[in-house]
Amino acid sequence: LRHNRIYRGKSDGIYIWDNGLGVIEDNDIFGNVHGIEVEKNSNPILQRNMIHDNKQFGVRIQDSGRGILEANEILYVFSWPDLISVSFGYRVPVASMSPGLS
């Protein structure tokens, strides 16, 4: 999924589940509940996305979800203090993020 504007959805901008794979890159994702949600053994590559102004998490990974996050800009979340949520016990490599985010 490349070069899209994904915005103002009633739930997740992008929802990846049930062993989902793929590359999500160079998208502008905003105004959703979660920018991207990954779960149920899915393992996508998220790179160079602008994820901003969503209502809860920029990226939410849970329920055995995995993934690689590389060179994404994840900014301002309306009602939650965390930009990325990962369920306990799972390792998700974050190769790089924008300066000032950790």
C-alpha positions, -999 to +999 in steps of 0.1 A: +000+000+000+019+031-012+014+068-018-021+072-003-039+097+019-059+077+045-080+100+067-111+106+088-121+069+091-145+058+118-119+033+132-084+024+121-068+040+090-052+007+082-060-026+099-037-056+094-048-089+109-049-127+105-013-133+094-013-102+072+019-092+055+030-065+031+047-031+029+029+000+040+050+030+028+049+067+019+013+072+031-002+102+049-025+087+076-045+111+099-078+117+115-086+081+124-090+064+157-057+046+153-034+053+123-024+017+119-034-014+139-016-047+136-028-079+153-033-117+151+002-128+139+005-101+112+040-089+104+040-059+080+068-035+071+058+001+079+082+027+063+083+064+056+047+070+066+034+103+080+011+092+108-004+122+126-035+137+143-052+104+151-075+101+181-057+073+200-025+056+189-004+063+158+005+027+156-011+000+178+003-036+178-014-062+198-027-098+200+005-115+187+011-088+160+046-079+149+061-057+123+091-035+114+088+003+117+113+023+098+116+060+091+080+068+100+070+102+113+045+096+141+031+128+156+004+142+178-023+120+192-054+137+204-064+118+236-036+093+244-001+102+255+016+073+236+023+074+199+030+036+197+014+008+216+029-027+217+013-055+238+035-069+265+059-097+255+063-089+218+094-073+202+088-048+174+120-034+159+118+004+154+146+011+130+143+049+131+119+076+140+118+114+136+142+134+158+128+141+192+106+111+194+115+081+216 
